[in-house]
Amino acid sequence: MPIVAQSTETDWVSRFADDVIAESERRAPGKPVVVASGLSPSGPIHLGNLREVMTPHLVADEIRRRGHEVRHLISWDDYDRYRKVPAGVAGTDESWAEHIGKPLTSVPAPAGSAYPNWAEHFKAAMTESLAELGVEYDGISQTAQYTSGVYREQILHAMRHRADIDAILDRYRTKDKPAQAKGGARQQKKPEEAELEAAEGSGAAAEDDGSGGSAGYFPYKPYCGGCGKDLTTVTSYDDETTELTYTCAACGFSETVLLSEFNRGKLVWKVDWPMRWAFEGVIFEPSGVDHSSPGSSFVVGGQIVREIFDGAQPIGPMYAFVGISGMAKMSSSKGGVPTPADALKIMEAPLLRWLYARRRPNQSFKIAFDQEIQRLYDEWDALERKVADGSVLPADAAAYARATGTAAGELPRTPRPLPYRTLASVADITAGAEEQTLRILSELDPERPLASLDEVRPRLDRAENWITSQVPAEARTIVRAEPDQELLGSLDERAGESLRLLLKGLDSHWSLDGLTTLVYGVPKMMEGLAPDARPTAELKVAQRTFFALLYRLLVGRDTGPRLPTLLLAVGAERVRRLLGA
């Protein structure tokens, strides 16, 4: 069974769960609690978009833990228009621009894809990642909803009340547009860390509101029967007969249809979203910064859902940006925007869940693809030790519980979680050679040697992936093939003595802890100090000088992986040869 995440004053998930349960019982007693997310598969669904899912997932999971029935809806906005050809998507070129204006499900998938269309191609990667993250949800294709006529009555209702909708929208048309707010955020980005606007993946945020036609306001946009695009204008509509006429600016096609039978079109975004709140009975749905500024979808939607659809706006916290450290090293194959699948290649699912669980939605945070991931894993391992010994703070315990499992059970984890930085160093030195990797990792703790690398998986695999995909070739560790005779011959008596002391202690200190004691202890012995002597400024200088010498002799650089790990990886016999024994 999963660890129960105890309610606490400092735990944001529990506080939202309290509010959502109370609101659900007020609005719809006895019915399942409904929380929602929306994702547009218009391109790679990135780690900023993941906050759109993880925020309601964590709240929904807490509600399930308390014994309530809950539905987490993920609306795939696959009936959105195709706006542009995303940069860096393999299998595409400028010819995909001819599909701009069509529904995402009518656009061909990138060349070589196993999926039938553009939307399904990008949904697939996210679906796989959500399964690995333990996210339980009900997926809803908006293409299926619209083209099957599920929303017919809502569409007809909106058209009958188009003047009322227009009046609501007009209250906000002179206010700041969300695109301006987003632009301001982008201007503040630092070049070395991409700020991923959490809702940017949903092109719906930038849709027009249906105004601008000479025949008046219409909250419905047909897809053209000629070219399939939405560059259409409704020229007339009759409420009694539902007869609608439109023309297409792209191909000149025009037709008259009965909206009571026509299924090839959709409500404009600012009407579509509140319609769905009422239709699904959504109690909780967060939104990104661009949806929460004056005149934006969430703000206007609150008016429309109440005044037009006789519904209620969800509890909807705004969520902040997700930043990425190490973007300079990211592959350009995805346009430089990392996805959940990219993160799950270098970190385990519980760690990625933890990053979203430990910060309130309105707090921004970074996901590390650079060296910072090692410190992040150290922090995670320290938290795990505190949980084990009972010294953990309540809010940290709740975040840990939400990261490692759900109401359905525990997520898979590494049986013997050795430090990530150690695994990365070993993977770097061995280039993934399993026999050598097992030898080195077994020597870390000779009293508890590994029987199999499966004991340290999947963490080992994630560390190997990080080394091979995120660490530049010039930063990789290559152990010298032959001793540096020139450097060895130039050493003074003091440096030579320090190497002799190290070599003398190798056999009796051949473990990770033992070698740590040895490499830090040699400079102390050279100064005539006891092994447990407290470091002084002078001693720290002597240690750094000694370490730099070892690195130059072993890997030809002044720095490298932690020396105890490096010595184990190189092996005692080779260490002796490279150090001139």
Secondary structure as UniProt FT lines:
FT   TURN            9..10
FT   HELIX           12..27
FT   TURN            29..30
FT   STRAND          33..39
FT   HELIX           47..65
FT   TURN            66..67
FT   STRAND          70..76
FT   TURN            78..79
FT   TURN            87..88
FT   TURN            90..91
FT   HELIX           94..99
FT   TURN            100..101
FT   HELIX           104..106
FT   TURN            111..112
FT   HELIX           118..132
FT   TURN            133..134
FT   STRAND          138..141
FT   HELIX           142..147
FT   TURN            148..151
FT   HELIX           152..160
FT   HELIX           162..170
FT   TURN            171..174
FT   HELIX           178..187
FT   TURN            191..192
FT   STRAND          195..196
FT   TURN            198..201
FT   HELIX           203..206
FT   TURN            214..215
FT   STRAND          220..222
FT   TURN            225..227
FT   STRAND          232..237
FT   TURN            239..241
FT   STRAND          243..248
FT   TURN            249..251
FT   STRAND          254..258
FT   TURN            259..261
FT   STRAND          265..267
FT   HELIX           269..280
FT   STRAND          287..288
FT   HELIX           289..291
FT   TURN            294..295
FT   HELIX           297..307
FT   STRAND          318..319
FT   STRAND          322..325
FT   HELIX           327..329
FT   HELIX           332..334
FT   TURN            335..336
FT   HELIX           340..346
FT   HELIX           349..357
FT   TURN            361..362
FT   STRAND          365..368
FT   HELIX           372..389
FT   HELIX           394..404
FT   STRAND          405..406
FT   TURN            407..408
FT   STRAND          409..410
FT   HELIX           420..430
FT   TURN            431..432
FT   HELIX           434..444
FT   TURN            446..447
FT   HELIX           453..456
FT   TURN            457..458
FT   HELIX           459..470
FT   HELIX           473..475
FT   HELIX           485..490
FT   HELIX           493..505
FT   HELIX           507..509
FT   HELIX           512..526
FT   TURN            527..528
FT   TURN            531..532
FT   HELIX           537..555
FT   HELIX           563..570
FT   HELIX           572..578
FT   TURN            579..580
//
